């Protein structure tokens, strides 16, 4: 088995028919426990910073 780093094995996991259908319909997959809680929280905080920065940027742009 190959390893990407010391902790994560590189494995091929195929989507089920149901997952493929939902991906085709919605454009994303819901993978439970794909991230640790701390990783998910950090990702959510980064997204919120990005969204808030974009919202705040509109206040400083000139609109004719």
C-alpha positions as CSV (number, residue, x, y, z in Angstrom):
1,X,0.0,0.0,0.0
2,X,1.3,3.5,-0.9
3,X,1.3,6.3,1.6
4,X,0.9,10.1,0.9
5,X,2.5,10.8,4.2
6,X,3.1,8.9,7.4
7,X,-0.6,9.0,8.5
8,X,-2.8,8.8,5.4
9,X,-3.0,5.7,3.2
10,X,-3.6,6.3,-0.5
11,X,-6.6,4.3,-1.4
12,X,-9.1,4.2,-4.2
13,X,-12.7,4.3,-3.1
14,X,-15.4,4.2,-5.7
15,X,-18.6,6.1,-5.5
16,X,-21.8,4.2,-5.1
17,X,-24.6,4.6,-7.7
18,X,-26.5,6.7,-5.2
19,X,-23.5,9.0,-4.5
20,X,-22.9,9.4,-8.2
21,X,-26.5,10.4,-8.8
22,X,-26.5,12.9,-6.0
23,X,-23.2,14.3,-7.2
24,X,-24.6,14.7,-10.7
25,X,-27.8,16.4,-9.3
26,X,-26.2,18.6,-6.6
27,X,-22.6,19.0,-7.6
28,X,-21.1,17.8,-4.4
29,X,-20.8,14.8,-2.1
30,X,-21.6,14.6,1.6
31,X,-18.8,12.6,3.2
32,X,-19.2,11.9,6.9
33,X,-16.2,12.1,9.1
34,X,-13.9,13.2,6.2
35,X,-12.4,15.9,8.3
36,X,-11.6,16.1,12.0
37,X,-13.6,18.5,14.0
38,X,-10.7,21.0,14.3
39,X,-10.2,20.8,10.5
40,X,-13.8,21.5,9.8
41,X,-13.9,24.4,12.2
42,X,-10.8,25.9,10.6
43,X,-12.4,25.5,7.1
44,X,-15.6,27.1,8.3
45,X,-13.8,30.1,9.8
46,X,-11.8,30.6,6.6
47,X,-15.0,30.5,4.5
48,X,-16.6,33.0,6.8
49,X,-13.6,35.4,6.6
50,X,-13.7,35.2,2.8
51,X,-17.5,35.9,2.6
52,X,-17.2,38.7,5.1
53,X,-14.3,40.3,3.3
54,X,-16.3,40.1,0.0
55,X,-19.3,41.7,1.7
56,X,-17.2,44.5,3.2
57,X,-15.4,45.2,0.0
58,X,-18.7,46.3,-1.6
59,X,-18.8,49.2,0.8
60,X,-15.6,50.6,-0.6
61,X,-16.2,50.1,-4.3
62,X,-17.6,53.0,-6.4
63,X,-20.8,52.1,-8.2
64,X,-21.9,54.4,-11.0
